Amino acid sequence: MPQIAKPTESSLAEINIVPLVDVVLVLLIIFMITAPILQSGIQVDLPKTQTVKEIQGGRVVVTIDRAQLIYIGDNAVNIHDLGTKARSQMKDPSREPVFLRADETVPFGIVASVLDTLQQAGIQNVSVVTQPLTERPRTD
């Protein structure tokens, strides 16, 4: 009697790593592209100075962009509502700092108006955010 050949059942002992590597590389590319965008929602070219103070997390950040629009965090705000909205996000407005990010092309008059509005709201501690100088100043 002829024997019927049975297919040998073998378990898959090796894991195919190629799809895993593909997924990891795609995720890496996505995170590399989105990480700079998540850092700050509003694009601002900050002025450059030698002394730079880091913004700590959980602070109130007021931004003035190139078009002279004012934001608290990522939300646009009218200058007349700026003081009350900034105070509402703070526990102790007389002591907590507010960080002011202004584009370097914004006229000083606009920055002075924002500073005055914050002061009239009782916010005493306002820090101006800048970028560090990349080049050393020339000594001729």
Secondary structure, DSSP 8 states (H G I E B T S, - for coil): -------------S---HHHHHHHHHHHHHHHHHHHHHH-SS-----EES------TT-EEEEE-TT--EEETTEE--TTTHHHHHHHT-S-TTTS-EEEEE-TTS-HHHHHHHHHHHHHTT---EEE--EE-SS-----
